[in-house]
Amino acid sequence: MSTQAASVSVNNTKDTLALGGWLALCFLAALGGVFVSTGDWYMSLNKPSWNPPSWIFGPVWTTLYCMMAVAAWQVWRVGGWQRQRVALSLFVTQLVLNALWTPIFFGAHQMGWAFVEICMLWLALMATIGAFWKVKPSAALLLLPYLAWSSFAAALNFTLWRLNS
């Protein structure tokens, strides 16, 4: 194997491992939901007619987490953490906020605080999209469905809070 071929092989392996790492990190954010039971509490809430059926959340979040991981990976590929520290730090910040919402809303039943938290998530996500756009526009575009879902979730959170206060 030539030196050039070996270098390409190492880079491909590094890229594949990095993508796996971003996928693992994104799906780690979902673990908060594993330890929190919605139980009868959520079922007993007054909900608007546009509340989505429960079966839709799994496929939507699976798709969104995959798109988020690919977006972060694309930005990481342009210089790694060293060159993309701001953009990737914003990404991790919004991911932490993403992970915190479920325990606040479903675990603590704090719909008002969950709304404040999801607004912070939305702002962090907007900052992330802006930072990603400067590095790799396709990465920013991959986050737009997540922004749309988060906007919908914020509206639903607010409505549930108002209907059940």
C-alpha positions in Angstrom: 0.0 0.0 0.0 1.4 3.4 -0.9 1.9 6.2 1.6 -0.9 8.2 0.0 -3.3 5.2 0.1 -2.5 4.6 3.8 -3.1 8.2 4.6 -6.5 8.1 2.8 -7.4 4.9 4.8 -6.4 6.5 8.1 -8.4 9.6 7.3 -11.5 7.6 6.3 -11.2 5.6 9.5 -10.9 8.8 11.5 -13.9 10.4 9.7 -16.0 7.2 10.3 -15.1 7.1 14.0 -15.8 10.8 14.3 -19.2 10.4 12.8 -19.9 7.6 15.1 -18.9 9.8 18.0 -21.2 12.6 17.0 -24.1 10.1 16.6 -23.4 8.7 20.1 -23.2 12.2 21.6 -26.5 13.2 20.0 -28.3 10.1 21.0 -26.9 10.5 24.5 -29.1 13.6 24.8 -32.1 11.3 24.5 -31.1 9.3 27.6 -32.9 11.9 29.8 -36.1 10.5 28.4 -35.2 7.0 29.3 -35.1 7.7 33.0 -38.2 9.9 33.1 -41.6 8.3 32.9 -44.5 10.3 31.4 -46.9 8.1 33.4 -50.4 9.2 34.0 -49.4 12.8 34.5 -49.0 13.7 30.8 -52.1 11.6 29.8 -54.2 13.6 32.2 -53.2 17.0 30.8 -55.6 19.1 28.7 -54.1 19.1 25.2 -54.8 21.2 22.1 -56.3 19.5 19.1 -52.9 19.8 17.3 -51.1 17.8 19.9 -49.2 15.1 17.9 -49.8 11.4 18.6 -47.2 9.8 20.9 -46.0 7.3 18.2 -44.5 10.2 16.1 -41.9 11.3 18.7 -39.6 8.2 18.2 -39.2 8.5 14.4 -39.0 12.3 14.5 -36.3 12.4 17.2 -34.3 9.5 15.6 -34.2 11.5 12.3 -33.4 14.8 14.0 -30.6 13.3 16.1 -29.1 11.7 13.0 -29.3 15.0 11.1 -27.8 16.9 14.0 -24.9 14.4 14.2 -24.1 14.7 10.5 -24.3 18.5 10.8 -21.8 18.6 13.7 -19.6 16.1 11.9 -19.5 18.2 8.8 -18.4 21.2 10.8 -15.8 19.2 12.7 -14.3 18.0 9.4 -13.4 21.6 8.7 -10.5 21.8 11.1 -11.7 19.8 14.1 -12.3 21.3 17.6 -9.2 23.5 17.2 -10.6 25.5 14.3 -14.3 25.1 15.1 -14.3 25.5 18.9 -17.0 28.2 18.9 -19.4 26.5 16.5 -19.0 23.1 18.1 -19.3 24.5 21.6 -22.6 26.2 20.6 -23.7 22.8 19.3 -22.9 21.0 22.5 -24.6 23.8 24.5 -27.8 23.4 22.6 -27.5 19.6 22.9 -27.2 19.9 26.7 -30.3 22.2 26.7 -32.1 19.6 24.6 -31.3 16.9 27.1 -32.5 19.0 30.1 -36.0 19.7 28.7 -37.4 16.2 29.2 -36.5 15.9 32.9 -37.8 19.5 33.6 -41.1 18.9 31.7 -41.9 15.3 32.2 -39.9 14.5 35.3 -40.5 17.6 37.5 -43.8 18.6 35.8 -42.5 22.2 35.6 -44.2 23.3 32.4 -43.3 27.0 33.0 -39.6 26.3 33.6 -39.6 23.9 30.7 -40.9 26.7 28.5 -38.1 29.0 29.7 -35.6 26.3 29.1 -36.9 25.5 25.5 -36.7 29.2 24.7 -33.0 29.1 25.8 -32.6 26.0 23.6 -34.2 27.8 20.7 -31.8 30.7 21.1 -28.8 28.4 21.4 -29.9 26.5 18.3 -30.2 29.7 16.3 -26.7 30.7 17.3 -25.5 27.2 16.3 -27.1 27.5 12.9 -25.5 30.9 12.4 -22.1 29.6 13.4 -22.5 26.4 11.3 -23.6 28.5 8.2 -20.2 30.4 8.3 -18.3 27.1 8.3 -20.5 24.8 6.1 -23.9 26.0 4.9 -25.1 22.4 4.3 -24.5 21.7 8.0 -26.7 24.7 9.0 -29.4 23.5 6.6 -29.4 20.1 8.3 -30.4 21.8 11.5 -33.5 23.6 10.1 -35.9 20.6 10.6 -34.7 20.5 14.2 -35.4 24.3 14.5 -38.9 23.8 13.1 -39.6 20.9 15.5 -38.2 22.9 18.4 -40.4 25.9 17.5 -43.4 23.6 17.3 -42.4 22.0 20.7 -42.1 25.4 22.3 -45.5 26.4 21.1 -47.0 23.2 22.4 -45.1 23.5 25.7 -46.5 27.0 26.1 -50.1 25.9 25.2 -50.0 23.0 27.6 -48.7 25.3 30.3 -51.5 27.7 29.7 -54.2 25.1 29.4 -53.1 23.3 32.6 -52.2 26.2 35.0 
